[in-house]
Amino acid sequence: MREYLKFYIDGHWVDPVEPHAAEVINPATEEVTGRISLGSPADVEEAVAAACKAFSSWSQTSKAERLDLLKSIQTEYAKRQADLGEAITEEMGAPASLANGFHVGLGAGHLQTAIEVLERFEFEEVRGATVIRHEPIGVCGLITPWNWPMNQTCVKVFPALATGCTMILKPPQLAALSAHILAEILDAAGVPAGVFNMVQGSGSVIGTVLSKHQDVDMISFTGSEPVGVQIQKDAAETVKRVGLELGGKSAWIVLDDEKLAEHVTGATAGMMGNSGQTCSAGSRLLVPNSRMAEVIEAATAAANGVTVGDPNGNFAMGPVVSKGQYNIIQDYIQKGLDEGAKLIAGGLGRPEGLDKGWYVKPTVFVGTNDMVIAREEIFGPVLVIIGYDDADQAVGIANESNFGLGGYISGTDLDLVRSVARRMRTGAIWINGGFDFHAPFGGYKRSGNGREWGDYGFREYLEVKSMMGFPV
Ligand code: NAD
């Protein structure tokens, strides 16, 4: 049982101003696995004051000083990888192999990327007699979700540190344990007092105070669309910058070629990874109508082949994060049935033999793009297959969405693959499994307005200053 009741403010572990503990539930066992504190506005005030005070010195540090710090963090992060993996499995149910592998690895990847970008980043450019400076924006409120906790936290914290900003992290209540360990890592690495602060608690309290705070210069938010909208409203009065990384309903287009079955198998299994709780998951699988029978056979076999069970056992998929998330997913499966989608794998209820823990059956429907299950983000292991007649129609269906976060294309005709990729209105497209830590990540339309990862992630935290008439 973990007791993580203190907040990290001004370089110290401190008690909350008003004690208010909450339980952390392990979604695999439904049992209490830890206790955290829920902060109050008074805790936020202390954290913001510390971050404001630290900004005057941290913003003036050299690249070399910040690189030294990031490298110390790298050493400490490497020491705590197993602890982070264990906490992620406990708090959100990710299978241990996934938690220790990709989950923790994404955090390490963003740290290494921040180091590489900082090494070559030019904070000043000269254009004739004008010098354009890129300066840290100031005090940042970082508000993160639970679904890939290290990924989403590290992709904010390390660029913010690297660019000379100070920050207050507000982690999600459902993934508070790994966030606490990350704060221990930063403390051990010697982050100067006040540069990084962490206050746990509910979004409507801590997040709202941060969003409205006149001394917070920027909010970087990753989470759901409705909360992103609320944050923009709360931040409007103080005209702060708001970076939004929101939800998605991404299309995975499988082109008509000899590898179709293989691609459908990969896309279906991919959808079930992390129990489908991935913002950029390819949750709409677009396939040629002329080959629907083969598609159904491959997708059914792939979904039925995904083993579900104890995240500490040898299973591909663990539970979803909480009872609330389980119920939302069940409602969507019911909606799919009600609106006439054809169920070809999974369905309502827990998988056979699992009567405790928030386990969902890997579920696949064949439906149409106007159905609710094809339009709204389900955030669970539920795939909707939609047929198309030709590549132009596939692009049209992919783009007919309020979201525009990710996109996937599988196919062997690379000219066609690239022409389809160019026409998809989304912030990121993975072609035949490509991956790059330096590629910008963010959404079109209601998937947000920010760009994280690599050097684009640095720009989120920088102001631009023109100094004209600069002596040359
Ligand atoms: P959420 O919006 O419910 O919560 C995200 C964070 O916002 C949490 O820390 C929460 O406490 C906080 N919050 C809640 N209400 C708030 C308020 N009024 N003001 C300020 N903060 C508030 O999202 P979630 O359930 O944690 O995460 C799932 C969502 O995140 C999905 O929609 C998913 O697509 C999205 N997501 C997007 C990306 C991306 O990069 N685009 C990545 C991961 C997850």
Residues whose N, C-alpha, C, O or C-beta is under 5 A from the ligand:
A	BS01	NAD	I143 T144 P145 W146 K170 P171 P172 Q173 G201 S202 G203 S204 G207 T208 T222 G223 S224 E225 V227 Q230 E245 L246 G247 G248 C279 S447
